[in-house]
Structures are given as C-alpha cells and as structure tokens.
Amino acid sequence: MTPERKLKIANILSVLGVCPFVLGVWFVGLMFESARKVGGGLNDVLIAFFLLAVSYFLSVLISGGAAIWSFLLLRKHIELRTKFNVIAWKVILLILCVPPVLFLLKNYS
C-alpha cells in the first residue's frame, strides 16, 4: 500500500472517529432539552452522560489512533505534507484534547 493511500485512510478514519463524539454531544443536548420540557428525572440525564462518555472514549480510540498514524506518516514522508493534512491533524487533536483540559481546569483550579 502506498503512503498516499495510507494517509487518505488515516484522514478518513480521523474524521469519522470524531463523529461519535459530535453525535454524543448532540444527543446530550436533546436529552437535556427533553428533560427540561417534560420534567424528566435524573435517570435520563445520567444515561445521556454515560452515552457521552462512551462516545468520547470511542472517538479517542478511533480518531486519536488515526491522527497519530497520520502524524507518523507525515513525519516519515515529508513530501506528503500539505496544509490540509497538518490543519486536519491539529483540529482533530484539538477536538479530542479540549474536553479533558476543560474538566481539569474546572475541577482543579
């Protein structure tokens, strides 16, 4: 398999890997809105946060692994480095690193 094909696969995996987290955030927003309108209990909110945690874990596994693979490919094959690849790698890592950093800042500051 050529390095170009590997990089395309890594980029597709990293973008698709973020989708569970985005869908989890969307679902939590829907659950909060539903609980606010209907007067749902704590059970619905706990289920939503559990699904958000699972979706974030899946995103870190899939997208984080693909982003690291992409970074290693770009480091090994400098001729493949384009502005899009570098920006995509940084955006994926930013999406994956912001929630833990915000959690740590909120709880330990």
C-alpha positions as CSV (number, residue, x, y, z in Angstrom):
1,M,0.0,0.0,0.0
2,T,1.4,3.4,-1.0
3,P,1.9,6.1,1.6
4,E,-0.6,8.3,-0.1
5,R,-3.3,5.7,0.3
6,K,-2.3,5.1,3.9
7,L,-2.6,8.9,4.6
8,K,-6.0,9.0,2.9
9,I,-7.2,6.1,5.1
10,A,-5.8,7.8,8.2
11,N,-7.5,11.1,7.4
12,I,-10.9,9.4,6.7
13,L,-10.6,7.4,10.0
14,S,-9.7,10.5,12.0
15,V,-12.7,12.5,10.6
16,L,-15.1,9.5,11.0
17,G,-13.7,8.9,14.5
18,V,-14.9,12.3,15.7
19,C,-18.5,11.6,14.6
20,P,-19.4,9.6,17.7
21,F,-18.4,12.4,20.0
22,V,-20.3,15.0,18.0
23,L,-23.3,12.8,17.9
24,G,-23.0,12.2,21.7
25,V,-22.9,16.0,22.4
26,W,-25.9,16.4,20.1
27,F,-27.8,13.6,21.9
28,V,-27.0,15.1,25.4
29,G,-28.3,18.4,24.2
30,L,-31.5,16.7,23.0
31,M,-31.9,14.8,26.3
32,F,-31.4,18.0,28.4
33,E,-34.0,19.8,26.2
34,S,-36.4,16.9,26.6
35,A,-35.9,16.6,30.3
36,R,-36.4,20.4,30.7
37,K,-39.7,20.4,28.7
38,V,-41.2,17.2,30.0
39,G,-39.7,17.3,33.5
40,G,-37.6,14.2,33.1
41,G,-35.7,12.8,36.0
42,L,-32.1,12.3,36.9
43,N,-32.2,8.9,35.2
44,D,-32.4,10.4,31.7
45,V,-29.5,12.8,32.4
46,L,-27.3,10.0,33.8
47,I,-28.0,7.9,30.7
48,A,-27.1,10.9,28.5
49,F,-23.8,11.5,30.3
50,F,-22.9,7.8,30.1
51,L,-23.5,7.8,26.4
52,L,-21.4,10.9,26.1
53,A,-18.5,9.3,28.0
54,V,-18.7,6.2,25.8
55,S,-18.8,8.2,22.6
56,Y,-15.8,10.3,23.7
57,F,-13.9,7.1,24.5
58,L,-14.7,5.7,21.1
59,S,-13.7,8.9,19.4
60,V,-10.4,8.9,21.3
61,L,-9.6,5.4,20.3
62,I,-10.6,5.7,16.6
63,S,-9.7,9.3,15.8
64,G,-6.8,9.6,18.2
65,G,-5.2,6.5,16.7
66,A,-5.8,7.6,13.2
67,A,-4.4,11.1,14.0
68,I,-1.2,9.6,15.5
69,W,-0.9,7.3,12.4
70,S,-1.3,10.3,10.1
71,F,1.3,12.3,12.1
72,L,3.8,9.4,11.8
73,L,3.2,9.1,8.1
74,L,3.6,12.8,7.6
75,R,6.8,12.8,9.6
76,K,8.2,9.8,7.6
77,H,7.1,11.1,4.2
78,I,7.6,14.8,4.2
79,E,6.6,15.1,0.5
80,L,3.0,14.2,1.5
81,R,2.7,17.1,3.9
82,T,0.1,19.6,2.8
83,K,-1.5,22.4,4.6
84,F,-4.8,20.5,4.8
85,N,-3.1,17.4,6.4
86,V,-1.4,19.5,9.0
87,I,-4.5,21.5,9.8
88,A,-6.7,18.4,9.9
89,W,-4.3,16.7,12.3
90,K,-4.2,19.7,14.6
91,V,-8.0,20.2,14.6
92,I,-8.7,16.5,15.4
93,L,-6.3,16.7,18.3
94,L,-7.8,19.9,19.5
95,I,-11.3,18.4,19.5
96,L,-10.1,15.4,21.4
97,C,-8.0,17.3,24.0
98,V,-10.3,20.2,24.8
99,P,-12.8,18.2,27.0
100,P,-10.3,16.7,29.4
101,V,-8.4,20.0,29.7
102,L,-11.7,21.9,30.5
103,F,-12.6,19.2,33.0
104,L,-9.2,19.5,34.8
105,L,-9.4,23.3,34.8
106,K,-12.9,23.3,36.2
107,N,-12.3,20.8,38.9
108,Y,-8.7,21.6,40.0
109,S,-8.4,25.4,39.7
